[in-house]
């Protein structure tokens, strides 16, 4: 096992080909949901049963943003396969991947300031079953 930093991770949009200089990516929770199964005779604590389907969650992205040369992310595009390829671990020839159908749900050009990099934020909504693949030797 080779746990390290996220430096070297890339993201690829399979259909739109959107690119940006990503600085950070933050996965949100995958959530199965639950249903309250409590009833009038339940004592002390509510009871729950699991939901049938899992919400695959979202990915919050931070990227450098130059309004003169950057392009808007594909806000109106259909879901496409989006693949994160992690840094290649020592001793392997490719890095592990996380791939899922998804779409850009939101975009915020960010704060304009006098002493900092101009960053934008985007939110990807996953819309399918994620596939995780180990890196190869």
Secondary structure, DSSP 8 states (H G I E B T S, - for coil): -----STT-EEEETTT----EEEEEEE---B--EEE---TT--SS--EEE-SS-B--EEEEEEE--TTT-----TT---EEEEEE----TT-SS--EEEEEEEEEEEE-----SSS--EEEEEEEE-S--EEE----
